[in-house]
Amino acid sequence: MNSPRATLASIVKLRAWKLALLGPAPYWYFPIFYVLLSTNAGVSAIGLTALVVAMMLSASWGFLLNDLADREADARSGRADALHGHGLSKEAMWALILVTAVVSWVIVFLIGGGWIFKGVLAFDYFVATIYSTQPLKLKVRKFWGFLANSVMERPLPILVFLAYMHYYTAETVILPVLMELTWSVFKHQAADVREDIAAKVITFAASLGEKLSTSIVMKALNPISVFSLLVLIAMAWSAIDYLRTLLLASFLITAIAILVAYLGEVVGRLKVYITPTDPPYIIALNLSYRYVVLAAMAIGVLEYRAAFLPLVVLLVITLGYQSAAYVKMARSVFGAKAPAPS
């Protein structure tokens, strides 16, 4: 039986906390800032910040549930480690799952906001549940798993935020779709194909095979990511007239960074990949989104919506954590030979 100190250490090591910050969370800030800066939304600054925290807890809940449900498969694939919850008993994992959900929902009910956004959040929890657990376990049902994963990490949480802010326009649909296209979850599946096949977890990407999945990402989804992000910046430029100079600069910096990285790869000067599906121009896109586009939007929030300083502070914490992860990755891959996409 683990000591309390060992149990606490195992809880801290869980990947669920890291994934909530490194995964979907950064993609929630843009639509939130977009609405704050393009409208006079009468929403509580503290309430909105608390909702972001609740959604991070909700994302962690989903990863915890998935890790518990995949316990046996992880053991077969060699992922039976503390990161995936194997340092804790099943009972301890269930307790964490319960506590995380309860705390998240307590925050949700404390901040108010009406029943529509609570209903969307409940649906997000439902999709995460049937994605990871039996009897449906959509994760291993190929296309349906891909579809469920595609809506529960970004589109549904973004709809939760928009509903909390009572923002209902055509952009209520456009923003979640474009944010998902900017970084499709299929990329994660394609990057994990070998491990999933080894664990006999046949995701949609695994069912297509490594070669076809990688080809879809490299030839279709990555170019779509560039287009989607540039469209999002252009939308912000059009809707937020008092930030047009700053947003135009963000658009140009992003476009130029992506173009330079792409050309650098073509001529053989840039060869570093983080994963087989992340060529240099996609790395440039991700960095530009986080540290140029979001930074520009945050500056606008601080200048024109000063009450939302807590939200910007939370963004700084999120990006600070991501920066540490980027530095660690850069140290591990800097100068390494790029894997040949196949």
C-alpha positions in Angstrom: 0.0 0.0 0.0 1.4 3.4 -1.0 2.3 5.9 1.7 0.5 9.3 1.6 3.6 10.9 0.3 4.0 8.3 -2.5 0.4 8.7 -3.4 0.7 12.5 -3.6 3.8 12.1 -5.8 1.9 9.8 -8.2 -1.0 12.3 -8.4 1.4 15.1 -9.3 3.0 13.0 -12.0 -0.3 12.3 -13.8 -0.2 13.5 -17.4 -3.9 14.6 -17.1 -2.8 17.9 -15.5 -0.2 18.6 -18.2 -2.4 17.7 -21.1 -5.2 20.0 -19.9 -2.7 22.9 -20.1 -0.7 21.8 -23.2 -3.6 20.4 -25.2 -7.0 22.1 -25.7 -6.8 25.0 -23.3 -4.7 27.4 -25.5 -7.3 27.2 -28.2 -10.1 28.5 -25.9 -8.5 31.9 -25.3 -8.9 33.2 -28.9 -12.7 33.0 -29.1 -13.1 34.3 -25.6 -10.9 37.3 -26.4 -12.6 37.7 -29.7 -16.0 38.1 -28.1 -14.7 40.4 -25.3 -13.0 42.7 -27.8 -15.7 42.7 -30.5 -18.8 43.2 -28.3 -19.9 44.8 -25.1 -20.6 41.4 -23.5 -21.8 42.0 -19.9 -20.0 39.0 -18.4 -18.3 38.7 -15.0 -14.5 38.8 -15.3 -14.1 36.6 -12.3 -16.8 34.3 -13.4 -15.2 33.9 -16.9 -11.8 33.3 -15.4 -13.2 30.7 -13.0 -15.0 29.0 -15.9 -11.6 28.6 -17.7 -10.3 26.9 -14.6 -13.4 24.7 -14.4 -12.9 23.7 -18.1 -9.3 22.8 -17.4 -10.5 20.6 -14.6 -13.1 19.1 -16.9 -10.3 18.4 -19.5 -8.2 16.8 -16.8 -11.2 14.7 -15.8 -11.5 13.4 -19.4 -7.8 12.4 -19.5 -8.1 10.7 -16.1 -11.1 8.7 -17.2 -9.4 7.8 -20.4 -6.3 6.6 -18.6 -8.3 4.5 -16.2 -10.3 3.0 -19.0 -7.1 2.2 -21.0 -5.3 0.7 -18.0 -5.0 -2.8 -19.5 -4.2 -1.6 -23.0 -1.5 0.7 -21.7 0.1 -2.3 -19.9 0.2 -4.2 -23.3 1.8 -1.3 -25.1 4.4 -0.5 -22.4 2.7 2.7 -21.1 1.9 1.3 -17.7 3.7 4.2 -16.0 3.0 6.9 -13.4 2.1 9.4 -16.2 -0.9 7.2 -17.1 -2.0 6.6 -13.6 -0.4 3.2 -12.9 1.3 4.6 -9.8 -2.2 4.8 -8.2 -4.8 2.1 -7.4 -8.0 2.0 -9.4 -9.8 3.2 -6.3 -7.5 6.3 -6.1 -8.0 7.0 -9.7 -11.8 6.8 -9.3 -11.6 9.2 -6.3 -9.6 11.7 -8.4 -12.1 11.4 -11.2 -15.0 12.1 -8.8 -13.2 15.0 -7.0 -12.2 16.7 -10.3 -15.7 16.5 -11.7 -17.3 17.7 -8.4 -15.0 20.7 -8.1 -15.5 21.6 -11.7 -19.3 21.6 -11.4 -19.3 23.4 -8.1 -17.4 26.3 -9.9 -19.9 26.1 -12.7 -22.9 26.5 -10.4 -21.3 29.2 -8.4 -20.7 31.5 -11.4 -24.2 31.3 -12.8 -24.7 32.0 -16.5 -27.9 30.1 -17.2 -28.8 26.5 -18.2 -27.8 26.6 -21.9 -24.1 26.7 -21.2 -24.5 24.1 -18.4 -26.3 21.9 -20.9 -23.5 22.2 -23.4 -21.0 21.4 -20.7 -23.0 18.3 -19.6 -23.0 17.1 -23.2 -19.2 17.6 -23.3 -18.9 15.3 -20.2 -21.3 12.8 -21.9 -19.2 12.7 -25.1 -16.0 12.3 -23.1 -17.6 9.4 -21.1 -18.8 7.4 -24.1 -15.5 8.1 -25.9 -13.4 6.4 -23.1 -15.6 3.9 -21.4 -17.6 0.8 -22.2 -20.1 -0.2 -23.5 -19.7 2.3 -26.4 -16.0 3.3 -26.0 -16.0 5.3 -29.1 -12.3 5.7 -29.0 -11.8 2.3 -30.5 -14.7 2.7 -33.0 -12.6 4.3 -35.7 -14.5 7.2 -37.3 -16.9 7.6 -34.4 -14.0 7.9 -32.0 -12.3 10.5 -34.2 -15.6 12.5 -34.4 -16.2 12.4 -30.6 -12.6 13.5 -29.9 -12.9 16.2 -32.5 -15.8 17.9 -30.8 -15.0 17.4 -27.1 -11.6 19.0 -26.8 -12.2 22.3 -28.5 -15.6 22.9 -30.2 -17.8 21.9 -27.3 -15.7 23.8 -24.6 -15.7 26.8 -26.9 -19.5 26.6 -27.2 -19.6 26.4 -23.4 -17.7 29.7 -23.2 -19.8 31.4 -25.9 -23.0 30.3 -24.2 -21.8 31.6 -20.8 -21.1 34.9 -22.6 -24.6 34.8 -24.2 -22.9 35.1 -27.6 -25.2 33.7 -30.3 -24.3 34.6 -33.9 -23.0 32.9 -37.0 -19.6 33.1 -35.4 -20.9 30.9 -32.6 -20.5 28.0 -35.1 -17.6 29.4 -37.2 -15.2 30.0 -34.3 -15.3 26.4 -32.9 -15.0 24.9 -36.4 -12.0 27.1 -37.3 -10.3 26.5 -34.0 -10.6 22.7 -34.5 -9.3 23.0 -38.0 -6.3 25.0 -36.8 -5.2 21.9 -34.8 -7.2 18.8 -35.7 -7.2 16.0 -33.1 -6.6 13.6 -36.0 -3.0 14.9 -35.9 -2.7 13.4 -32.4 -4.1 10.1 -33.6 -1.7 10.0 -36.6 1.3 10.7 -34.4 0.3 7.9 -32.0 -0.5 5.3 -34.7 2.3 2.9 -33.9 1.7 2.9 -30.1 -2.0 2.5 -30.6 -1.6 -0.5 -32.9 0.8 -2.0 -30.4 -1.8 -1.6 -27.7 -4.5 -3.0 -30.1 -6.4 0.3 -29.8 -7.6 0.8 -33.3 -8.4 4.5 -33.6 -9.6 6.0 -36.9 -6.0 6.9 -37.8 -4.8 3.4 -36.9 -7.5 1.9 -39.1 -6.2 3.9 -42.0 -2.6 2.9 -41.4 0.4 5.0 -40.6 1.3 5.9 -44.2 -2.2 7.1 -45.2 -2.8 8.9 -41.8 0.5 10.8 -42.1 -0.3 11.7 -45.7 -3.7 13.1 -44.7 -2.0 15.3 -42.1 0.9 16.5 -44.2 -1.0 17.1 -47.4 -4.4 18.3 -46.2 -4.7 19.0 -42.5 -1.5 21.0 -42.0 -2.3 23.4 -45.0 -5.8 23.7 -43.7 -4.4 24.7 -40.3 -2.5 27.6 -41.9 -5.6 28.8 -43.7 -7.8 28.5 -40.6 -5.5 30.5 -38.4 -5.1 33.3 -40.9 -8.8 33.4 -41.4 -9.3 33.7 -37.6 -6.8 36.6 -37.5 -8.6 38.3 -40.4 -11.9 37.9 -38.7 -10.5 39.6 -35.6 -9.0 42.4 -37.7 -12.4 43.0 -39.3 -14.5 42.8 -36.1 -12.1 44.7 -33.7 -11.5 48.0 -35.4 -9.5 49.6 -32.7 -6.9 46.8 -32.8 -6.4 46.7 -36.5 -2.8 47.8 -36.6 -1.8 45.3 -33.9 -3.8 42.5 -35.6 -2.4 43.3 -39.0 1.1 43.1 -37.6 0.1 39.7 -36.0 -1.2 38.5 -39.4 2.0 39.5 -41.2 4.3 38.1 -38.6 2.4 34.8 -38.6 2.2 34.5 -42.3 5.9 35.4 -42.8 7.0 33.0 -40.1 5.1 30.1 -41.6 6.3 30.9 -45.1 10.0 31.2 -44.0 9.7 27.9 -42.1 8.2 26.2 -45.1 10.8 27.4 -47.5 13.5 26.6 -45.0 12.3 23.0 -45.0 12.0 22.9 -48.8 15.7 24.0 -49.2 16.8 21.7 -46.5 17.9 24.3 -43.9 15.2 23.4 -41.3 14.9 19.8 -40.5 13.6 19.6 -36.9 10.3 17.8 -36.3 8.6 17.5 -32.9 6.5 14.6 -34.2 6.4 13.0 -37.7 3.3 15.2 -38.4 4.8 18.5 -37.2 7.0 20.0 -40.0 8.8 23.3 -39.3 6.0 25.5 -40.7 3.5 23.9 -38.3 5.8 24.6 -35.4 6.0 28.2 -36.6 2.2 28.3 -36.8 1.9 27.0 -33.2 4.4 29.4 -31.8 2.9 32.4 -33.7 -0.6 31.5 -32.5 0.5 31.3 -28.9 3.1 34.1 -28.6 2.0 36.6 -31.3 -1.7 36.3 -31.9 -2.8 35.5 -28.3 -0.4 38.1 -27.1 -1.9 40.8 -29.3 -5.4 39.9 -28.2 -4.3 39.9 -24.6 -2.8 43.4 -25.0 -6.1 44.6 -26.3 -8.0 43.0 -23.4 -5.6 44.7 -20.9 -6.0 48.1 -22.6 -9.7 48.1 -23.3 -11.2 45.5 -20.9 -9.0 46.0 -17.9 -11.4 44.2 -15.6 -10.4 41.0 -17.3 -6.8 41.1 -16.0 -7.4 37.8 -14.1 -8.1 36.0 -17.4 -4.9 37.4 -18.9 -2.9 36.3 -15.9 -4.3 32.8 -16.4 -3.2 32.9 -20.0 0.3 34.0 -18.9 0.4 31.0 -16.5 -0.8 28.7 -19.3 1.8 30.0 -21.8 4.5 29.9 -19.2 3.9 26.3 -18.6 3.9 25.7 -22.3 7.1 27.6 -22.7 8.8 25.3 -20.3 7.6 22.3 -22.3 8.8 23.9 -25.6 12.2 24.5 -24.1 12.4 20.8 -22.9 11.4 19.6 -26.4 13.8 21.9 -28.1 16.7 20.5 -26.0 15.7 17.0 -26.9 15.3 17.5 -30.6 17.6 20.4 -31.5 19.9 19.4 -34.2 18.3 16.0 -34.6 17.7 14.6 -38.0 14.1 15.1 -39.1 12.2 11.8 -39.5 11.2 11.1 -43.1 7.4 11.5 -43.3 6.0 8.4 -45.0 
